[in-house]
Each structure stands twice: as structure tokens, then as C-alpha cells.
Amino acid sequence: MKEKNIISEFIKKSRTESKLTQKELALKAGVGLRFIRDVEQGKISLRTDTLNKVLRLFGKVLGPVDLPKE
């Protein structure tokens, strides 16, 4: 079963709500179009500094998150 990728879902949803194409988002964030496509397709290994460039456009950054207690 494929794990849900919250970051890719957030970026795609935010991009579409902002009425941006993948190319427009890449230009605004200063990243490559390939990077945006990889993110939205749920690619697992991505550079966090580059991902933060995209997330900053939507008022977010990556950071430590507490795991749920089992």
C-alpha cells in the first residue's frame, strides 16, 4: 500500500487553488519544472532546501514534527 504524501498533496492543492500552472509555480519559486513535477508525483527523495523554496510561497516550511505515540 502506498503511503499518503501530505507534502505533495498540499503543494498540488495550493497550486491549483492559486490558479498556477506547474511552470508558473516553478518560476515563482525559483526551482525547475522537473522538481515541481517530482514533488506532485510524490517522489520521496527531494532536497529540503529546494522544497522549502516552494513551500514558502504558501506560507510553510519543513520542520520537525512529533510522531504519534503508539
N, C-alpha and C positions, 0 to 999 in steps of 0.2 A: 504494500500500500504506500503510495507516495505521500510524503509529509506535506502539510499545508505550508506554503511560503508566504508569510504575512507581509514581508517587505515587498515582494514582487506584486502582490495584490494591492497593497497600499499605493505604490507608485503608479501602477496602471490606472487604478480608480481615480487618483488625484490628477493624473494627466488628462484623462478623458473628461473629468468634471471641469478642468481648466480649459477645455477645448483646444488642447495642444496635440499636434502630431508627435510621433516619436522623434522625428527630425528636429522639430521646433524645441522640444524638451532638451534634446542633446545640445543644441546650440545655446539655449539659455543657461544650461548647467555647465557648459564648457567641457563636455565629455563627447566621446564618439557615439555615433548612431548604433554601432555594434554593441556598445556597452548597454545602452537602453534596451535594445532587443534581448540581450542576455539576461538582464535583470527581470524583465517582464516575462520571460520564459522560465524563470525560476532557477537559473544557473546558480550552483551552490558556492563555488569559489570565486569571489569578486573582491577587488581591492576596496577596503573600507574607506580609505580617503576619497576615492572616486565616488563611491556610493554616497558618502556624506555630501558631496557637491550637489547631487540630485536631490537628496532628502532636504537640504537646506532651503531649496525653492519652495517647499511645502511646510516650512517651519519645524523640521525634525532633524535629528542626528542620531546615529547609532550610539548606544551606551550599554553599560551593564544592566542586566535585568535579572531580578531574583527568579529562580526556578520555583515552581510549585512544590510544596512539601509533599512527599509521598507517604 
